[in-house]
Amino acid sequence: MNKILTIIFVLFISGFAFPQQYSVQTAIPSGNISQTNPSWGGDVQVSAYEPIGPIATSKLGSTIYIALNDTLVTNNLGIILYKSTNNGANWTMHTSGINLRDKIDRFVLTRTGAGPDSLYLFFMYQNTIYKWNVVNNSFNQVLTAGLYRTFDVAGSSTGALYLFLDVLASNSIPRCSSVDGGTTWSATSTVTSAGAIPRISQMMDGDSVILNYYNTGTIVGTDTSTAIIRSARYRQTANGTMSSANFVDVATETTPKTEYKSVKFNGNVWLIYTTGTTGSINIVGRKSDTYGVSYGSPVNIASNPNVDEYWFDANVYMGTSNGFDLILYSDSLQTGQPTNGTDKLMYCYSNATATTFSNPVAISEHSPGWSARGYIPAIVELPSLDLGAVWVGMDASVKKVYFDRYSLVSKIRNENNLTPQKYVLEQNYPNPFNPVTNIKFSIPKNGFVSLKVYDIMGKEVETLISKEMTTGSYHVDWNAVKYSSGIYFYKLESNGFTDTKKMILVK
């Protein structure tokens, strides 16, 4: 049960007055409800309420943050943060939020790599952009009020913030930067005078981003989404300074393209976007292996004939292998309330050098559903090629916010009710394997159990078990679908017992 705490106001930066007395305030904690999922892990409830607007995610250190536009929580907040320090197994509400109880147009959570105060929530309300430093609660309006249609922002490893704006009164995209945490901003410079809806990739490597926007000189009729999606690469050359290169028209289809996003790792870039109208919406991608200088032909990522596929998010995974994760909403267009059989949150991936994505698989137990509120599902990347997915799903007739985690596909099963006589770590089976193998072990005493996987260099690549367990014989599946062929080792530790065995992944 939620408990209402005393609301504590936090002062703004001196001299700034937020219209209608919006302020940073203290929040209340949340509960958790775990379910069982046969493919990924169990869906974990983050919030018992349906958001009124968008969702954003990020990570700061080992803490996951989810930003929600939620006016139903029983306090005065409208922008709230939930956080987890154990990779999404449990969630609590952050101690502060914003008391703006109205629908927000756009959310972006971003972080920089410099200093402890490096997690920022940017949001737009009534054509004005605001910035909240989540760690120290500083808050300010960004640039001049009332001018913007949308925006995007990214943070660099050196602490700089880069903001790309969409001016409401003209199809122009200016940009600016900040080196003091978003308190002050440089003068704007023009990216284009014929563009709209800028979207940038995250700075995963080399402090560079891919910028995408509608080339408004190519609109078919009056629908902006029919315009060509144009792309460019921006690279940080000094703290707060970027240079641009390689402006190129990429997605040239004349059908509506209402969503688009780029993900980049080194020279490999995917531009992912939707095409079509209701009843025939698909997700396609174009791949570049030249840092975004040129792109290949469209590749179907999700194009089932009897469903619409849209509302996606994509991100980069990094580990012994590198690549791209993608989640999407598969909408059966059924009449009435969605169910697990009709509407699904799907997941697929692509290794960094691959030219296609894997076949999407369903991961949700609580079916998503379309809403004009626009709470598109979101990805958060976790260590060792792991990831989490956040979405609004159905609990009977009630919509709630859920989290599911990829690594929990490694199920732990108790073999029997007998008490083993000694510690045993068995050889995995099959071995060699591709891509799933089974590991059995026995523990004769209750205690903390660690089962980890290492590569040939001795680097830890995945933790399969790290928790207190009761006596018994167990087996656990390891899905190495994201890892490259080679020799790996798995190590069991419990109550002073240690054993290590070798296994071979062959693809």
C-alpha positions as CSV (number, residue, x, y, z in Angstrom):
1,M,0.0,0.0,0.0
2,N,1.3,3.5,-0.9
3,K,2.0,5.8,2.0
4,I,1.7,9.5,1.5
5,L,4.7,11.4,2.8
6,T,4.9,15.1,3.6
7,I,5.5,17.1,0.5
8,I,8.6,19.2,0.7
9,F,9.3,22.0,-1.8
10,V,12.7,22.4,-3.2
11,L,13.9,25.9,-4.2
12,F,14.6,26.6,-7.9
13,I,17.6,28.4,-9.3
14,S,17.5,32.0,-8.2
15,G,15.5,34.3,-10.4
16,F,13.4,31.6,-12.2
17,A,9.7,31.5,-11.9
18,F,7.9,28.4,-13.2
19,P,4.3,29.3,-14.5
20,Q,1.4,28.2,-12.3
21,Q,3.8,27.4,-9.3
22,Y,5.2,24.1,-10.8
23,S,7.9,22.9,-8.5
24,V,10.2,20.1,-7.5
25,Q,8.6,18.1,-4.7
26,T,9.1,15.0,-2.6
27,A,7.4,11.8,-3.9
28,I,6.0,8.7,-2.3
29,P,7.2,5.0,-2.6
30,S,5.6,2.3,-4.8
31,G,4.9,-1.4,-4.5
32,N,6.0,-4.4,-6.6
33,I,4.0,-7.3,-8.0
34,S,5.9,-10.1,-9.8
35,Q,4.4,-12.4,-12.4
36,T,5.7,-15.5,-14.3
37,N,6.8,-15.2,-17.9
38,P,7.6,-18.3,-19.9
39,S,10.0,-16.6,-22.3
40,W,11.8,-13.7,-20.6
41,G,11.5,-13.1,-16.8
42,G,8.4,-12.3,-14.8
43,D,6.8,-8.9,-15.5
44,V,7.5,-6.7,-12.5
45,Q,5.0,-3.9,-11.7
46,V,6.7,-0.5,-11.5
47,S,3.5,1.6,-11.0
48,A,-0.1,0.7,-10.4
49,Y,-1.3,3.7,-12.5
50,E,-1.6,4.5,-16.1
51,P,0.6,7.4,-17.2
52,I,-1.1,10.4,-18.9
53,G,1.9,11.0,-21.2
54,P,5.3,9.6,-22.2
55,I,7.9,7.3,-20.6
56,A,11.7,7.8,-20.5
57,T,14.5,5.6,-19.1
58,S,18.2,6.0,-18.3
59,K,20.9,4.6,-16.0
60,L,23.2,6.4,-13.6
61,G,25.8,4.0,-12.2
62,S,24.0,0.9,-11.1
63,T,20.6,2.6,-10.7
64,I,17.9,2.4,-13.3
65,Y,15.5,5.4,-13.6
66,I,12.1,5.5,-15.2
67,A,10.4,8.9,-15.7
68,L,6.6,8.8,-16.0
69,N,4.1,11.5,-16.7
70,D,1.5,10.3,-14.1
71,T,-1.3,12.4,-12.6
72,L,-3.0,9.5,-10.8
73,V,-0.4,8.9,-8.0
74,T,-2.0,10.2,-4.8
75,N,0.2,13.3,-4.3
76,N,0.6,16.6,-6.1
77,L,3.2,15.3,-8.6
78,G,2.8,14.9,-12.3
79,I,6.3,14.1,-13.3
80,I,7.7,11.2,-11.2
81,L,10.7,9.0,-11.2
82,Y,10.9,5.3,-10.2
83,K,14.3,3.7,-9.6
84,S,15.8,0.3,-9.1
85,T,19.2,-0.6,-7.7
86,N,18.9,-4.4,-8.4
87,N,18.4,-4.4,-12.2
88,G,14.6,-4.0,-12.1
89,A,13.7,-6.7,-9.5
90,N,12.2,-4.0,-7.2
91,W,11.2,-0.4,-7.7
92,T,10.8,2.6,-5.4
93,M,9.8,6.2,-6.1
94,H,12.5,8.8,-6.2
95,T,12.3,11.3,-3.4
96,S,11.6,14.2,-5.8
97,G,9.4,15.0,-8.7
98,I,7.7,17.9,-10.5
99,N,4.2,19.1,-9.5
100,L,3.0,19.7,-13.0
101,R,-0.2,17.6,-13.1
102,D,-0.9,17.8,-16.9
103,K,0.1,15.9,-20.0
104,I,3.7,16.5,-21.0
105,D,4.5,16.7,-24.8
106,R,8.0,15.1,-24.6
107,F,10.4,13.5,-22.1
108,V,14.1,12.8,-22.5
109,L,16.3,11.4,-19.7
110,T,20.0,11.7,-20.5
111,R,23.2,11.6,-18.6
112,T,26.7,12.9,-19.0
113,G,30.0,11.2,-18.1
114,A,31.4,13.9,-15.9
115,G,30.7,14.4,-12.2
116,P,28.1,12.9,-9.9
117,D,25.3,15.3,-10.9
118,S,24.9,13.9,-14.4
119,L,21.4,12.7,-14.8
120,Y,18.9,15.2,-16.4
121,L,15.3,15.1,-17.3
122,F,14.4,17.4,-20.2
123,F,10.7,17.9,-20.9
124,M,8.5,20.2,-23.0
125,Y,5.2,21.7,-21.9
126,Q,3.2,24.3,-23.8
127,N,5.9,24.7,-26.4
128,T,8.5,25.5,-23.7
129,I,11.5,23.2,-22.7
130,Y,12.6,22.7,-19.1
131,K,15.5,20.9,-17.5
132,W,15.6,19.1,-14.1
133,N,18.9,17.9,-12.7
134,V,17.7,14.7,-11.0
135,V,20.6,14.4,-8.5
136,N,20.8,17.9,-7.1
137,N,17.2,19.1,-7.9
138,S,18.3,22.2,-9.8
139,F,15.7,23.3,-12.3
140,N,15.5,25.8,-15.1
141,Q,13.7,26.8,-18.2
142,V,15.8,26.3,-21.4
143,L,16.1,29.3,-23.7
144,T,13.1,31.4,-24.7
145,A,9.6,30.2,-23.7
146,G,6.9,29.2,-26.1
147,L,8.9,28.8,-29.3
148,Y,9.3,25.0,-29.8
149,R,7.4,22.1,-31.4
150,T,9.8,19.4,-30.1
151,F,13.4,18.8,-29.3
152,D,16.1,16.2,-28.6
153,V,19.2,16.2,-26.3
154,A,22.3,14.1,-25.6
155,G,25.1,14.3,-23.1
156,S,28.8,13.7,-23.8
157,S,31.5,11.9,-21.7
158,T,33.1,15.3,-20.9
159,G,29.9,16.7,-19.3
160,A,28.5,18.7,-22.2
161,L,24.9,18.7,-23.2
162,Y,23.8,19.2,-26.8
163,L,20.2,20.3,-27.6
164,F,18.6,20.2,-31.0
165,L,15.4,22.3,-31.3
166,D,12.4,22.5,-33.6
167,V,11.1,26.0,-33.9
168,L,7.3,26.1,-34.0
169,A,6.9,29.2,-36.3
170,S,9.2,27.9,-39.0
171,N,10.6,24.6,-40.3
172,S,14.0,25.3,-38.9
173,I,16.2,23.3,-36.6
174,P,18.8,25.2,-34.5
175,R,21.1,23.6,-32.0
176,C,23.0,24.8,-28.9
177,S,25.2,23.4,-26.1
178,S,25.8,23.7,-22.4
179,V,28.9,22.9,-20.3
180,D,27.5,23.8,-16.9
181,G,24.8,21.1,-16.6
182,G,22.2,23.0,-18.6
183,T,22.1,26.2,-16.5
184,T,23.3,28.3,-19.4
185,W,23.4,27.6,-23.1
186,S,25.4,28.8,-26.1
187,A,24.0,30.9,-28.8
188,T,22.0,28.8,-31.3
189,S,23.4,27.8,-34.7
190,T,21.2,26.7,-37.6
191,V,21.3,23.0,-38.6
192,T,18.7,23.5,-41.4
193,S,16.0,25.9,-42.5
194,A,14.0,23.1,-44.1
195,G,13.6,20.5,-41.4
196,A,11.3,19.3,-38.6
197,I,11.2,16.8,-35.6
198,P,14.9,16.3,-34.9
199,R,15.9,13.0,-33.3
200,I,19.4,12.1,-32.3
201,S,21.1,8.8,-31.3
202,Q,22.8,8.3,-27.9
203,M,26.5,9.1,-27.6
204,M,27.7,5.5,-27.2
205,D,31.2,5.8,-28.7
206,G,33.5,8.7,-29.7
207,D,31.1,11.4,-28.4
208,S,29.3,11.4,-31.7
209,V,25.6,11.2,-32.6
210,I,23.4,10.6,-35.7
211,L,20.8,13.3,-36.3
212,N,17.6,12.5,-38.2
213,Y,14.9,14.9,-39.2
214,Y,12.1,15.3,-41.8
215,N,13.4,17.1,-44.9
216,T,10.4,19.4,-45.2
217,G,11.1,20.3,-48.7
218,T,10.1,16.8,-49.7
219,I,6.6,16.6,-48.1
220,V,4.0,14.8,-50.2
221,G,0.7,16.7,-49.9
222,T,0.2,18.1,-46.4
223,D,1.4,15.2,-44.2
224,T,4.8,16.0,-42.8
225,S,5.5,12.3,-42.1
226,T,5.6,11.6,-45.9
227,A,8.8,13.7,-46.1
228,I,12.2,12.1,-46.7
229,I,14.1,11.4,-43.5
230,R,17.4,13.1,-43.7
231,S,20.5,12.1,-41.6
232,A,23.7,13.7,-40.5
233,R,26.6,12.8,-38.2
234,Y,27.8,15.2,-35.4
235,R,31.0,14.7,-33.5
236,Q,32.3,16.5,-30.4
237,T,35.6,18.3,-31.2
238,A,35.9,20.1,-27.9
239,N,33.8,20.2,-24.8
240,G,30.6,22.0,-25.9
241,T,31.6,22.1,-29.5
242,M,30.4,19.8,-32.4
243,S,31.2,19.5,-36.0
244,S,28.8,18.0,-38.7
245,A,29.3,15.9,-41.7
246,N,27.5,13.6,-44.2
247,F,24.0,15.1,-44.6
248,V,22.2,12.5,-46.7
249,D,18.5,11.7,-47.5
250,V,18.0,8.1,-46.2
251,A,14.4,7.0,-45.9
252,T,12.9,8.1,-49.2
253,E,9.5,6.3,-49.1
254,T,6.6,8.6,-49.8
255,T,4.4,6.6,-47.3
256,P,3.9,8.1,-43.8
257,K,6.9,7.5,-41.5
258,T,5.7,8.6,-38.1
259,E,8.5,7.2,-35.9
260,Y,12.2,7.0,-36.5
261,K,15.4,6.5,-34.5
262,S,19.0,5.8,-35.2
263,V,21.3,3.6,-33.1
264,K,25.1,3.7,-33.7
265,F,28.1,1.6,-32.6
266,N,31.4,2.6,-34.2
267,G,30.9,2.6,-38.0
268,N,27.6,0.6,-37.8
269,V,24.4,2.6,-37.9
270,W,20.8,1.5,-38.2
271,L,18.1,4.0,-39.1
272,I,14.8,2.3,-37.9
273,Y,11.4,3.7,-38.8
274,T,7.8,2.9,-39.4
275,T,6.1,3.0,-42.8
276,G,2.4,2.9,-43.8
277,T,-1.0,3.8,-42.3
278,T,-3.3,2.0,-39.8
279,G,-4.0,-1.5,-41.0
280,S,-0.6,-1.7,-42.7
281,I,2.1,-0.3,-40.4
282,N,5.5,-2.0,-40.5
283,I,8.9,-1.4,-39.1
284,V,11.8,-1.3,-41.5
285,G,15.5,-0.3,-41.2
286,R,18.4,0.9,-43.3
287,K,21.9,-0.1,-42.3
288,S,25.1,1.9,-42.8
289,D,28.6,0.4,-42.1
290,T,30.3,3.6,-43.2
291,Y,29.5,5.8,-40.1
292,G,26.4,7.1,-41.7
293,V,28.0,8.2,-45.0
294,S,25.8,5.9,-47.0
295,Y,22.9,3.5,-46.3
296,G,21.6,0.2,-47.8
297,S,18.2,-0.7,-49.1
298,P,15.2,-1.0,-46.7
299,V,15.2,-4.2,-44.6
300,N,11.9,-5.5,-43.1
301,I,12.2,-5.9,-39.4
302,A,8.6,-6.4,-38.4
303,S,6.0,-6.7,-41.2
304,N,3.4,-9.3,-40.3
305,P,0.4,-9.0,-42.6
306,N,-2.4,-9.0,-40.1
307,V,-1.0,-6.7,-37.4
308,D,0.3,-3.2,-37.1
309,E,3.9,-2.9,-35.7
310,Y,5.0,0.5,-34.3
311,W,5.8,2.2,-31.0
312,F,9.4,0.9,-30.9
313,D,12.6,1.7,-29.0
314,A,16.1,0.7,-29.9
315,N,19.5,0.8,-28.1
316,V,23.1,-0.4,-28.3
317,Y,24.3,-3.4,-26.3
318,M,27.9,-3.9,-25.5
319,G,29.9,-6.8,-24.2
320,T,32.0,-9.6,-25.6
321,S,29.9,-9.0,-28.7
322,N,28.2,-5.7,-29.7
323,G,25.0,-4.9,-31.4
324,F,21.5,-3.5,-31.2
325,D,18.3,-4.2,-29.2
326,L,14.8,-3.4,-30.4
327,I,11.4,-3.7,-28.8
328,L,8.1,-2.9,-30.5
329,Y,4.4,-3.1,-30.1
330,S,2.5,-5.7,-32.2
331,D,-1.1,-4.5,-32.5
332,S,-3.6,-7.0,-33.8
333,L,-6.2,-4.3,-34.4
334,Q,-8.8,-6.4,-32.6
335,T,-12.1,-5.1,-31.4
336,G,-12.3,-4.6,-27.7
337,Q,-9.7,-4.8,-25.0
338,P,-6.3,-6.2,-25.9
339,T,-5.2,-9.6,-24.5
340,N,-1.9,-11.6,-24.5
341,G,-3.2,-13.4,-27.5
342,T,-3.8,-10.3,-29.6
343,D,-1.4,-7.5,-28.6
344,K,2.2,-8.1,-27.6
345,L,5.5,-6.4,-26.7
346,M,8.1,-8.0,-29.0
347,Y,11.9,-8.1,-28.9
348,C,14.6,-8.7,-31.5
349,Y,18.3,-7.9,-31.9
350,S,21.0,-7.5,-34.5
351,N,24.8,-8.1,-34.0
352,A,26.9,-5.0,-34.9
353,T,28.0,-6.2,-38.3
354,A,24.8,-8.0,-39.2
355,T,22.5,-6.7,-42.0
356,T,19.2,-8.0,-40.6
357,F,17.4,-8.3,-37.2
358,S,16.4,-11.6,-35.6
359,N,12.8,-12.7,-35.7
360,P,10.8,-10.7,-33.1
361,V,9.6,-12.8,-30.1
362,A,6.9,-11.9,-27.6
363,I,8.1,-10.9,-24.1
364,S,5.1,-9.4,-22.4
365,E,2.6,-11.1,-20.1
366,H,0.6,-7.9,-19.6
367,S,-0.5,-7.0,-23.1
368,P,0.3,-3.4,-24.3
369,G,-2.4,-1.3,-25.8
370,W,-2.5,1.8,-27.9
371,S,-3.5,5.1,-26.3
372,A,-3.6,8.7,-27.5
373,R,-1.5,9.4,-24.4
374,G,1.6,8.2,-26.4
375,Y,3.5,6.2,-23.8
376,I,5.8,4.4,-26.2
377,P,7.7,1.5,-24.6
378,A,11.3,2.1,-23.6
379,I,14.6,0.1,-23.4
380,V,17.2,0.4,-20.7
381,E,20.5,-1.4,-21.3
382,L,22.0,-3.4,-18.4
383,P,25.5,-5.0,-18.0
384,S,26.7,-8.2,-19.8
385,L,24.4,-7.9,-22.9
386,D,21.4,-7.7,-20.7
387,L,18.5,-5.2,-21.1
388,G,15.2,-4.2,-19.6
389,A,11.9,-3.2,-21.3
390,V,9.3,-0.8,-19.8
391,W,5.8,-0.5,-21.1
392,V,2.1,0.1,-20.1
393,G,0.3,-3.2,-20.0
394,M,-3.1,-4.6,-19.0
395,D,-3.8,-6.1,-15.6
396,A,-7.4,-7.3,-16.3
397,S,-9.1,-4.0,-17.3
398,V,-6.5,-1.7,-15.5
399,K,-3.4,-0.3,-17.2
400,K,-0.2,-0.4,-15.2
401,V,3.5,0.2,-15.9
402,Y,5.6,-3.0,-16.1
403,F,9.3,-3.9,-16.4
404,D,10.8,-7.1,-17.8
405,R,14.4,-8.2,-18.1
406,Y,16.1,-10.2,-20.8
407,S,18.6,-12.2,-18.6
408,L,15.8,-13.8,-16.7
409,V,15.3,-16.1,-19.7
410,S,17.9,-18.2,-17.8
411,K,15.4,-20.1,-15.6
412,I,16.4,-21.7,-12.3
413,R,14.6,-25.0,-11.7
414,N,14.7,-27.3,-8.7
415,E,15.2,-30.9,-9.8
416,N,13.6,-32.6,-6.8
417,N,12.8,-32.3,-3.2
418,L,15.8,-34.4,-2.0
419,T,18.7,-33.0,-0.1
420,P,22.0,-33.6,-1.9
421,Q,25.0,-35.0,0.0
422,K,27.7,-32.8,-1.5
423,Y,28.3,-29.8,-3.7
424,V,28.4,-30.7,-7.4
425,L,28.8,-28.7,-10.6
426,E,28.0,-30.8,-13.6
427,Q,29.2,-30.5,-17.2
428,N,26.8,-28.4,-19.3
429,Y,24.7,-30.1,-21.9
430,P,24.8,-29.9,-24.8
431,N,28.4,-29.1,-25.2
432,P,29.3,-27.8,-27.7
433,F,26.1,-25.8,-27.9
434,N,24.2,-23.2,-30.0
435,P,22.9,-21.0,-28.5
436,V,21.3,-22.5,-25.4
437,T,22.9,-24.9,-22.9
438,N,21.8,-26.3,-19.5
439,I,23.9,-26.2,-16.4
440,K,23.2,-28.5,-13.4
441,F,24.4,-28.1,-9.8
442,S,23.7,-29.3,-6.3
443,I,24.1,-27.5,-2.9
444,P,23.7,-29.4,0.3
445,K,23.4,-26.3,2.5
446,N,21.4,-23.1,2.4
447,G,23.5,-20.1,1.5
448,F,24.6,-17.5,-1.1
449,V,25.1,-19.0,-4.5
450,S,27.1,-17.4,-7.4
451,L,27.1,-18.9,-10.9
452,K,28.9,-16.8,-13.4
453,V,30.2,-17.1,-17.0
454,Y,33.6,-16.0,-18.2
455,D,35.2,-15.6,-21.6
456,I,38.6,-17.1,-22.6
457,M,40.4,-14.1,-21.3
458,G,38.8,-14.5,-17.8
459,K,36.5,-11.5,-18.2
460,E,33.0,-12.0,-16.6
461,V,30.4,-11.9,-19.3
462,E,27.2,-12.9,-17.5
463,T,25.9,-13.6,-14.0
464,L,23.4,-16.4,-14.0
465,I,22.8,-16.6,-10.3
466,S,23.7,-14.3,-7.4
467,K,21.4,-14.8,-4.5
468,E,20.5,-16.8,-1.4
469,M,19.3,-20.3,-2.2
470,T,18.0,-23.3,-0.2
471,T,19.5,-26.8,-0.4
472,G,18.7,-28.7,-3.5
473,S,19.7,-29.8,-7.0
474,Y,19.1,-27.2,-9.7
475,H,19.5,-26.6,-13.4
476,V,19.7,-23.3,-15.2
477,D,19.6,-22.5,-19.0
478,W,22.1,-20.1,-20.5
479,N,21.0,-18.4,-23.7
480,A,24.2,-17.3,-25.5
481,V,22.4,-15.9,-28.6
482,K,24.2,-12.6,-28.3
483,Y,27.7,-14.0,-27.8
484,S,30.2,-15.0,-30.5
485,S,31.6,-18.5,-30.9
486,G,34.4,-19.5,-28.6
487,I,35.4,-21.1,-25.3
488,Y,33.7,-20.0,-22.1
489,F,33.9,-21.0,-18.5
490,Y,31.2,-21.2,-15.8
491,K,32.1,-21.0,-12.1
492,L,29.9,-22.0,-9.1
493,E,30.7,-20.6,-5.6
494,S,28.7,-21.3,-2.4
495,N,29.7,-21.6,1.3
496,G,33.4,-21.9,0.4
497,F,32.9,-24.4,-2.4
498,T,34.2,-23.4,-5.9
499,D,34.3,-25.3,-9.1
500,T,34.8,-24.2,-12.7
501,K,34.1,-26.0,-16.0
502,K,34.7,-25.2,-19.7
503,M,32.0,-25.0,-22.4
504,I,32.2,-24.3,-26.1
505,L,29.8,-22.1,-28.1
506,V,29.7,-23.0,-31.8
507,K,27.6,-20.9,-34.3
